């Protein structure tokens, strides 16, 4: 199986979605390398970056589920290097 390292950038504008977001991230905990969240209180949003190492299908599925949450925007940047696991 080939995996890639990617960074998923998340902006949460609707704090009601944070509970569901955390549930989704917990489900994908097996592939999360690290996570950093920054509350931007002045603007009332949260900025989160999640580094992952997983097959592209799983990364896309994770980003898709996150992006489907109300008030949540997501973008993913993939590395060009693949790894065999």
Beta strands, then each sheet from edge to edge (+ up, - down):
strand 1: 2-12
strand 2: 32-40
strand 3: 45-54
strand 4: 72-84
sheet 1: 2+ 3- 1+ 4-
end
